[in-house]
Amino acid sequence: MSLIHGIDWQGMGTMILRIAAILLCLVVHEVCHGLAAYKLGDPTAKMNHRLSLNPLHHLDVFGLLMMVTVGFGWAKPVPVDPRYFKKPKQGMAITSLAGPFSNFVLAYLAAIGANALAAVMTLRGETAGGFLAFQFCYLLVLLNIGLGVFNLIPFPPLDGSKVVAMFLPDRLYIRWMQLERYGMIILMAILWFGWFDGFLDGARTVLTNFMFTYSEFAFYGVLGLLG
């Protein structure tokens, strides 16, 4: 019994919520990459079962650990064949932007949910279930914004690099894309030394404040309905 009483159940519950939120962020991000490519004519993601909502089809273990520990991470890249696109550079840019865009949309929806739950708890009191739901929505906001911002960094292999590549001439485009072989190692070194910390934290703070400020209508709307 002493062993059971010694377990930090609250901390364990918070970690489970965090992992669940991370899985949702990563799966939505990758599925939207695949859907964008599929809509542009590339069936590669579909053939590789990457349009599935099953997290096991998308997870990169190290990227998941990064998301759990620092809030910035990644999943297995969705396979994309730009030869299917009518305009390969533009197609790659659109496909790449679909991931971060989906995270920002999910973050905003979660902010609406968090505001609505806060209103319910304000009127009817805090319950364990209500607080867990609020905490989950709040985590979704933070993690989705972190994932979206991180992937918009314009450096291979992150999504932002494909947007930069769209404006490069073919000769430079090939060299730029070749950086993907070493890009993640370079990015890990940059993150380790904290060179992006100021930008990432600042962008996350601004976007988080924006999401919650412009979703306050849900708080007052629920107050009006239930009050």
C-alpha positions as CSV (number, residue, x, y, z in Angstrom):
1,M,0.0,0.0,0.0
2,S,2.8,2.4,0.8
3,L,4.1,2.0,-2.8
4,I,0.7,2.9,-4.2
5,H,0.4,5.9,-1.9
6,G,3.9,7.1,-3.0
7,I,2.9,7.3,-6.6
8,D,2.5,10.9,-7.9
9,W,-1.0,10.3,-9.5
10,Q,-1.5,13.9,-10.4
11,G,1.9,14.1,-12.1
12,M,1.2,10.9,-13.9
13,G,-2.2,12.2,-15.1
14,T,-0.7,15.4,-16.3
15,M,1.9,13.4,-18.3
16,I,-0.8,11.2,-19.9
17,L,-2.8,14.3,-20.9
18,R,0.4,15.8,-22.4
19,I,1.2,12.7,-24.4
20,A,-2.4,12.5,-25.6
21,A,-2.3,16.1,-26.7
22,I,1.1,15.6,-28.4
23,L,-0.2,12.6,-30.4
24,L,-3.1,14.6,-31.6
25,C,-0.9,17.5,-32.6
26,L,1.5,15.3,-34.5
27,V,-1.2,13.1,-36.2
28,V,-3.2,16.1,-37.4
29,H,0.0,17.8,-38.7
30,E,1.1,14.8,-40.7
31,V,-2.3,13.8,-42.0
32,C,-2.8,17.4,-43.3
33,H,0.5,17.2,-45.1
34,G,-0.7,14.0,-46.8
35,L,-4.1,15.3,-47.6
36,A,-2.7,18.5,-49.2
37,A,-0.4,16.4,-51.4
38,Y,-3.3,14.0,-52.3
39,K,-5.5,16.9,-53.3
40,L,-2.7,18.2,-55.5
41,G,-2.4,14.9,-57.3
42,D,0.1,12.9,-55.3
43,P,-1.2,9.6,-54.0
44,T,2.1,8.6,-52.3
45,A,1.0,9.4,-48.7
46,K,-2.3,7.5,-49.2
47,M,-0.5,4.4,-50.6
48,N,1.8,4.5,-47.6
49,H,-1.1,4.7,-45.1
50,R,-0.2,8.2,-44.0
51,L,-3.7,9.5,-44.3
52,S,-4.6,7.4,-41.3
53,L,-5.3,8.8,-37.8
54,N,-3.4,5.9,-36.2
55,P,-0.5,7.5,-34.4
56,L,1.7,4.5,-35.0
57,H,1.8,5.3,-38.7
58,H,3.4,8.7,-38.0
59,L,5.5,8.6,-34.9
60,D,9.2,9.3,-34.7
61,V,10.4,8.3,-31.2
62,F,13.0,11.0,-30.9
63,G,10.7,13.7,-32.2
64,L,8.0,12.6,-29.7
65,L,10.6,12.8,-26.8
66,M,11.5,16.3,-28.0
67,M,7.8,17.3,-27.9
68,V,7.4,15.8,-24.4
69,T,10.4,17.5,-23.0
70,V,10.7,20.9,-24.8
71,G,7.4,21.4,-26.7
72,F,9.1,21.4,-30.1
73,G,9.3,18.2,-32.1
74,W,8.3,16.3,-35.2
75,A,6.9,13.0,-36.6
76,K,8.0,10.8,-39.5
77,P,8.0,12.9,-42.6
78,V,5.1,12.2,-45.0
79,P,6.4,10.8,-48.3
80,V,5.7,13.2,-51.1
81,D,6.6,12.8,-54.8
82,P,6.7,16.3,-56.4
83,R,6.6,14.8,-59.8
84,Y,2.9,14.4,-59.4
85,F,2.4,18.1,-59.0
86,K,1.8,20.4,-62.0
87,K,4.1,23.0,-60.3
88,P,6.5,21.0,-58.1
89,K,7.9,23.9,-56.1
90,Q,4.5,25.4,-55.4
91,G,3.0,22.0,-54.7
92,M,5.8,21.3,-52.1
93,A,5.3,24.6,-50.5
94,I,1.5,24.2,-50.2
95,T,1.9,20.6,-48.9
96,S,4.5,21.8,-46.3
97,L,2.4,24.7,-45.1
98,A,-0.7,22.5,-44.6
99,G,1.0,20.9,-41.5
100,P,1.7,24.1,-39.5
101,F,-1.6,25.7,-40.7
102,S,-3.5,22.7,-39.3
103,N,-1.8,23.1,-35.9
104,F,-2.7,26.8,-35.7
105,V,-6.3,25.9,-36.5
106,L,-6.4,23.2,-33.9
107,A,-4.8,25.6,-31.4
108,Y,-7.5,28.1,-32.0
109,L,-10.3,25.5,-31.7
110,A,-8.7,24.4,-28.4
111,A,-8.6,27.9,-27.1
112,I,-12.3,28.3,-27.8
113,G,-12.9,25.1,-25.9
114,A,-10.7,26.2,-23.0
115,N,-12.7,29.5,-22.8
116,A,-16.0,27.7,-22.9
117,L,-14.9,25.3,-20.2
118,A,-13.6,28.2,-18.0
119,A,-17.1,29.8,-18.2
120,V,-18.8,26.6,-17.2
121,M,-16.5,26.2,-14.2
122,T,-17.0,29.8,-13.3
123,L,-20.8,29.3,-13.1
124,R,-21.1,25.8,-11.8
125,G,-17.8,25.2,-9.9
126,E,-14.7,23.3,-10.8
127,T,-15.0,19.5,-11.2
128,A,-12.3,17.0,-11.7
129,G,-13.6,16.2,-15.2
130,G,-14.0,19.8,-16.1
131,F,-10.5,20.7,-15.0
132,L,-9.0,17.8,-16.9
133,A,-10.8,18.9,-20.1
134,F,-9.6,22.5,-19.6
135,Q,-6.1,21.3,-19.0
136,F,-6.2,19.2,-22.1
137,C,-7.4,22.1,-24.2
138,Y,-4.8,24.4,-22.7
139,L,-2.0,21.9,-23.6
140,L,-3.4,21.6,-27.1
141,V,-3.0,25.4,-27.5
142,L,0.6,25.5,-26.3
143,L,1.8,22.3,-28.1
144,N,0.1,23.1,-31.4
145,I,1.5,26.6,-31.4
146,G,5.0,25.3,-30.5
147,L,4.8,22.6,-33.3
148,G,3.5,25.1,-35.9
149,V,6.1,27.8,-35.1
150,F,9.0,25.3,-35.0
151,N,8.1,23.8,-38.3
152,L,7.9,27.2,-40.0
153,I,11.6,27.8,-39.4
154,P,13.0,28.2,-42.9
155,F,15.7,25.6,-42.7
156,P,15.7,22.1,-44.2
157,P,14.1,19.7,-43.4
158,L,11.4,21.8,-41.7
159,D,8.3,22.9,-43.5
160,G,9.4,26.5,-43.8
161,S,12.3,25.5,-46.0
162,K,9.9,24.4,-48.7
163,V,8.4,27.9,-48.8
164,V,11.9,29.4,-49.2
165,A,12.7,26.8,-51.9
166,M,9.7,27.9,-54.0
167,F,11.5,31.2,-54.8
168,L,14.9,29.7,-55.6
169,P,16.2,29.0,-59.2
170,D,16.4,25.3,-60.0
171,R,20.2,25.1,-59.5
172,L,20.0,26.6,-56.0
173,Y,16.8,24.7,-55.3
174,I,18.6,21.3,-55.7
175,R,21.4,22.3,-53.4
176,W,19.0,23.8,-50.8
177,M,17.0,20.5,-50.7
178,Q,20.2,18.5,-50.3
179,L,20.7,20.2,-46.9
180,E,17.9,17.9,-45.6
181,R,20.6,15.2,-45.2
182,Y,22.3,17.2,-42.5
183,G,19.7,19.7,-41.5
184,M,18.2,17.9,-38.5
185,I,21.7,17.4,-37.0
186,I,22.4,21.2,-37.4
187,L,18.9,22.0,-35.9
188,M,19.6,19.8,-32.9
189,A,22.8,21.6,-32.3
190,I,21.1,25.0,-32.6
191,L,18.3,23.9,-30.2
192,W,20.9,22.4,-27.8
193,F,22.7,25.8,-27.5
194,G,19.5,27.7,-27.3
195,W,20.1,30.0,-30.3
196,F,16.4,29.9,-31.3
197,D,15.0,30.0,-27.7
198,G,14.3,33.8,-27.8
199,F,12.5,33.6,-31.2
200,L,10.5,30.4,-30.4
201,D,9.4,31.5,-26.9
202,G,8.5,35.0,-28.2
203,A,6.5,33.7,-31.1
204,R,4.7,31.1,-28.9
205,T,3.8,33.8,-26.3
206,V,2.5,36.2,-28.9
207,L,0.4,33.5,-30.7
208,T,-0.9,32.0,-27.4
209,N,-2.1,35.5,-26.2
210,F,-3.7,36.0,-29.6
211,M,-5.5,32.7,-29.6
212,F,-6.9,33.2,-26.1
213,T,-7.8,36.9,-26.6
214,Y,-9.7,36.3,-29.8
215,S,-11.6,33.3,-28.5
216,E,-12.9,35.0,-25.4
217,F,-16.3,35.2,-27.2
218,A,-16.7,31.6,-26.2
219,F,-16.3,32.5,-22.5
220,Y,-18.9,35.3,-22.6
221,G,-21.2,33.4,-24.9
222,V,-21.4,30.4,-22.5
223,L,-21.8,32.8,-19.5
224,G,-24.7,34.4,-21.4
225,L,-26.3,31.0,-22.2
226,L,-25.9,29.4,-18.7
227,G,-25.9,32.5,-16.5
